[in-house]
Amino acid sequence: MEFFKAAISALQTLVIALGAGLGIWGVINLLEGYGNDNPGAKSQGMKHNMAK
C-alpha cells in the first residue's frame, strides 16, 4: 500500500509541475503577442477606417 501512496504523490507532483509549466508558457505567449503590436500600423488602419 505504501508503494501506491508514493506513486500517487509522485504523480501529483508531476501534474502540478506540468500545469505550472504550461501556465508560464501561456503567459509568455500572451506577452509576446502584445509585444508584437505595431502602433503605427494600428494608427494607419484607424485613419483608413475613418476616411470611409
N, CA, C and O atoms as a MOPAC input file, in Angstrom:
PM7 MOZYME 1SCF
protein

 N      0.82600 1    -1.20600 1     0.00000 1
 C      0.00000 1     0.00000 1     0.00000 1
 C      0.86600 1     1.26400 1     0.00000 1
 O      0.49400 1     2.30000 1    -0.55200 1
 N      2.03200 1     1.14100 1     0.63900 1
 C      2.92800 1     2.28800 1     0.69900 1
 C      3.42300 1     2.68100 1    -0.70200 1
 O      3.64700 1     3.85800 1    -0.98200 1
 N      3.58700 1     1.68600 1    -1.56700 1
 C      4.04300 1     1.95200 1    -2.93600 1
 C      3.03400 1     2.81900 1    -3.67500 1
 O      3.40800 1     3.75000 1    -4.38700 1
 N      1.74200 1     2.50500 1    -3.50100 1
 C      0.70000 1     3.27600 1    -4.18300 1
 C      0.65100 1     4.71500 1    -3.67300 1
 O      0.43900 1     5.64700 1    -4.44800 1
 N      0.84800 1     4.88800 1    -2.37800 1
 C      0.86500 1     6.24200 1    -1.82200 1
 C      2.03500 1     7.04400 1    -2.40000 1
 O      1.89200 1     8.22300 1    -2.72400 1
 N      3.18200 1     6.39100 1    -2.52300 1
 C      4.35500 1     7.07400 1    -3.07700 1
 C      4.13000 1     7.38600 1    -4.55900 1
 O      4.50100 1     8.46200 1    -5.02700 1
 N      3.52500 1     6.45200 1    -5.30000 1
 C      3.26900 1     6.66700 1    -6.72800 1
 C      2.27800 1     7.80700 1    -6.92500 1
 O      2.46600 1     8.64600 1    -7.80600 1
 N      1.23000 1     7.84500 1    -6.11800 1
 C      0.22400 1     8.91000 1    -6.22600 1
 C      0.85600 1    10.25600 1    -5.89600 1
 O      0.57600 1    11.25500 1    -6.55900 1
 N      1.69800 1    10.28500 1    -4.88400 1
 C      2.37200 1    11.53000 1    -4.50800 1
 C      3.27800 1    12.02000 1    -5.64100 1
 O      3.32200 1    13.21400 1    -5.93600 1
 N      3.99700 1    11.09100 1    -6.27100 1
 C      4.87600 1    11.46500 1    -7.37800 1
 C      4.05700 1    11.96800 1    -8.56200 1
 O      4.44900 1    12.93500 1    -9.21400 1
 N      2.94300 1    11.33400 1    -8.84500 1
 C      2.08400 1    11.76900 1    -9.95700 1
 C      1.48700 1    13.14100 1    -9.67300 1
 O      1.38400 1    13.97300 1   -10.57400 1
 N      1.09700 1    13.37900 1    -8.43700 1
 C      0.55400 1    14.69600 1    -8.08600 1
 C      1.60600 1    15.78300 1    -8.33100 1
 O      1.30700 1    16.84100 1    -8.88500 1
 N      2.83400 1    15.50100 1    -7.90900 1
 C      3.91200 1    16.46400 1    -8.10600 1
 C      4.14500 1    16.69900 1    -9.58800 1
 O      4.33600 1    17.83600 1   -10.02000 1
 N      4.12900 1    15.62500 1   -10.36600 1
 C      4.33900 1    15.73900 1   -11.81300 1
 C      3.23700 1    16.56500 1   -12.47300 1
 O      3.51900 1    17.42100 1   -13.31200 1
 N      1.99700 1    16.31500 1   -12.10100 1
 C      0.87500 1    17.05000 1   -12.69400 1
 C      0.92600 1    18.52600 1   -12.30900 1
 O      0.65300 1    19.39000 1   -13.14200 1
 N      1.26800 1    18.82100 1   -11.07300 1
 C      1.37100 1    20.21600 1   -10.63100 1
 C      2.49000 1    20.92600 1   -11.39000 1
 O      2.32200 1    22.06400 1   -11.82700 1
 N      3.63400 1    20.25100 1   -11.54500 1
 C      4.74800 1    20.85300 1   -12.26700 1
 C      4.38900 1    21.07100 1   -13.73300 1
 O      4.73000 1    22.10300 1   -14.31200 1
 N      3.70800 1    20.11200 1   -14.32600 1
 C      3.30100 1    20.24600 1   -15.73200 1
 C      2.31600 1    21.41000 1   -15.89900 1
 O      2.43500 1    22.19500 1   -16.83900 1
 N      1.36800 1    21.51600 1   -15.00400 1
 C      0.39700 1    22.61500 1   -15.06200 1
 C      1.06500 1    23.96800 1   -14.88800 1
 O      0.72800 1    24.92600 1   -15.58400 1
 N      2.00500 1    24.04700 1   -13.96800 1
 C      2.71200 1    25.30900 1   -13.75500 1
 C      3.51700 1    25.67900 1   -14.99200 1
 O      3.53900 1    26.84000 1   -15.40100 1
 N      4.17400 1    24.69800 1   -15.58200 1
 C      4.96000 1    24.95900 1   -16.78800 1
 C      4.09600 1    25.44000 1   -17.92900 1
 O      4.46100 1    26.37900 1   -18.63600 1
 N      2.94400 1    24.79900 1   -18.11900 1
 C      2.03600 1    25.22000 1   -19.19100 1
 C      1.47400 1    26.61200 1   -18.92300 1
 O      1.29300 1    27.40300 1   -19.85000 1
 N      1.19800 1    26.90900 1   -17.65800 1
 C      0.69800 1    28.23800 1   -17.30400 1
 C      1.72100 1    29.31900 1   -17.60900 1
 O      1.38100 1    30.37300 1   -18.14700 1
 N      2.97500 1    29.05300 1   -17.26400 1
 C      4.03900 1    30.03000 1   -17.53800 1
 C      4.21600 1    30.20400 1   -19.03800 1
 O      4.39100 1    31.32100 1   -19.52700 1
 N      4.16900 1    29.08900 1   -19.76800 1
 C      4.30300 1    29.14800 1   -21.23200 1
 C      3.17300 1    29.99300 1   -21.84200 1
 O      3.40600 1    30.78700 1   -22.75300 1
 N      1.94700 1    29.81200 1   -21.32900 1
 C      0.80900 1    30.58300 1   -21.81700 1
 C      0.97600 1    32.06900 1   -21.56100 1
 O      0.68400 1    32.89000 1   -22.43000 1
 N      1.44000 1    32.41200 1   -20.38100 1
 C      1.64100 1    33.82600 1   -20.05200 1
 C      2.70000 1    34.43200 1   -20.96400 1
 O      2.54300 1    35.55400 1   -21.44500 1
 N      3.78800 1    33.68400 1   -21.20300 1
 C      4.84300 1    34.18800 1   -22.09200 1
 C      4.29000 1    34.38700 1   -23.49300 1
 O      4.59900 1    35.38900 1   -24.13800 1
 N      3.48200 1    33.46000 1   -23.97500 1
 C      2.89100 1    33.60600 1   -25.30900 1
 C      1.98300 1    34.82600 1   -25.38700 1
 O      1.99600 1    35.54400 1   -26.38700 1
 N      1.20400 1    35.06500 1   -24.35300 1
 C      0.34700 1    36.25200 1   -24.33700 1
 C      1.18000 1    37.52600 1   -24.38400 1
 O      0.87600 1    38.45400 1   -25.13300 1
 N      2.23800 1    37.55900 1   -23.57100 1
 C      3.07200 1    38.75800 1   -23.53800 1
 C      3.77900 1    38.97400 1   -24.87100 1
 O      3.94600 1    40.11400 1   -25.30400 1
 N      4.19400 1    37.89600 1   -25.52300 1
 C      4.81700 1    38.04700 1   -26.83600 1
 C      3.81800 1    38.59700 1   -27.84800 1
 O      4.17700 1    39.41000 1   -28.70000 1
 N      2.59000 1    38.16400 1   -27.75800 1
 C      1.56900 1    38.65200 1   -28.67100 1
 C      1.33200 1    40.13500 1   -28.50200 1
 O      1.17800 1    40.85900 1   -29.48500 1
 N      1.30100 1    40.59900 1   -27.24800 1
 C      1.10300 1    42.02800 1   -27.02000 1
 C      2.33900 1    42.81200 1   -27.43100 1
 O      2.22500 1    43.95200 1   -27.88000 1
 N      3.51000 1    42.22200 1   -27.28600 1
 C      4.75100 1    42.90600 1   -27.62100 1
 C      4.90500 1    43.12900 1   -29.11600 1
 O      5.62300 1    44.04000 1   -29.52700 1
 N      4.24900 1    42.32000 1   -29.94100 1
 C      4.39200 1    42.43200 1   -31.38600 1
 C      3.41600 1    43.43100 1   -32.00100 1
 O      3.40100 1    43.61800 1   -33.21800 1
 N      2.61600 1    44.06200 1   -31.18000 1
 C      1.68400 1    45.05000 1   -31.71400 1
 C      2.46400 1    46.23000 1   -32.28600 1
 O      3.43300 1    46.70600 1   -31.69500 1
 N      2.02000 1    46.67800 1   -33.43600 1
 C      2.68800 1    47.80700 1   -34.08800 1
 C      1.75800 1    49.01700 1   -34.03400 1
 O      0.79400 1    49.08400 1   -34.79600 1
 N      2.02800 1    49.96300 1   -33.15700 1
 C      1.13600 1    51.12600 1   -33.03400 1
 C      1.00100 1    51.90500 1   -34.33400 1
 O     -0.06000 1    52.46400 1   -34.61200 1
 N      2.06100 1    51.94800 1   -35.13000 1
 C      1.99600 1    52.66900 1   -36.40000 1
 C      0.99000 1    52.03700 1   -37.33500 1
 O      0.21900 1    52.74200 1   -37.98600 1
 N      0.98800 1    50.73000 1   -37.41100 1
 C      0.05100 1    50.03500 1   -38.28800 1
 C     -1.38000 1    50.22400 1   -37.79400 1
 O     -2.30900 1    50.39300 1   -38.58400 1
 N     -1.53700 1    50.19400 1   -36.47500 1
 C     -2.88700 1    50.40800 1   -35.92100 1
 C     -3.37500 1    51.80400 1   -36.28300 1
 O     -4.53500 1    51.99100 1   -36.65100 1
 N     -2.48900 1    52.77200 1   -36.17600 1
 C     -2.85400 1    54.14800 1   -36.46100 1
 C     -3.26800 1    54.29700 1   -37.92900 1
 O     -4.26000 1    54.96200 1   -38.22600 1
 N     -2.51700 1    53.68300 1   -38.84200 1
 C     -2.85500 1    53.74800 1   -40.25600 1
 C     -4.20700 1    53.08900 1   -40.51800 1
 O     -5.00900 1    53.59100 1   -41.30600 1
 N     -4.45100 1    51.95900 1   -39.85000 1
 C     -5.71600 1    51.26600 1   -40.03700 1
 C     -6.88300 1    52.11700 1   -39.57400 1
 O     -7.93700 1    52.13900 1   -40.20900 1
 N     -6.69400 1    52.81000 1   -38.47600 1
 C     -7.75800 1    53.65700 1   -37.94700 1
 C     -8.00000 1    54.84300 1   -38.90900 1
 O     -9.14600 1    55.22700 1   -39.14000 1
 N     -6.93900 1    55.40700 1   -39.45400 1
 C     -7.09400 1    56.51800 1   -40.39800 1
 C     -7.85300 1    56.04300 1   -41.63200 1
 O     -8.70600 1    56.75400 1   -42.16400 1
 N     -7.53100 1    54.84100 1   -42.07400 1
 C     -8.20200 1    54.28400 1   -43.25400 1
 C     -9.68800 1    54.09500 1   -42.98200 1
 O    -10.52500 1    54.40300 1   -43.83100 1
 N    -10.01500 1    53.58800 1   -41.79600 1
 C    -11.42900 1    53.37000 1   -41.45800 1
 C    -12.18200 1    54.67700 1   -41.30800 1
 O    -13.35400 1    54.76100 1   -41.67700 1
 N    -11.52200 1    55.70600 1   -40.76900 1
 C    -12.19300 1    56.98200 1   -40.54800 1
 C    -12.42300 1    57.71100 1   -41.88200 1
 O    -13.34600 1    58.51900 1   -41.99200 1
 N    -11.59600 1    57.43300 1   -42.88400 1
 C    -11.71200 1    58.12300 1   -44.17400 1
 C    -12.90500 1    57.64000 1   -44.98400 1
 O    -13.36000 1    58.32800 1   -45.89700 1
 N    -13.40900 1    56.46100 1   -44.65300 1
 C    -14.52300 1    55.89900 1   -45.43300 1
 C    -15.82600 1    56.59200 1   -45.14000 1
 O    -16.85600 1    56.23800 1   -45.71400 1

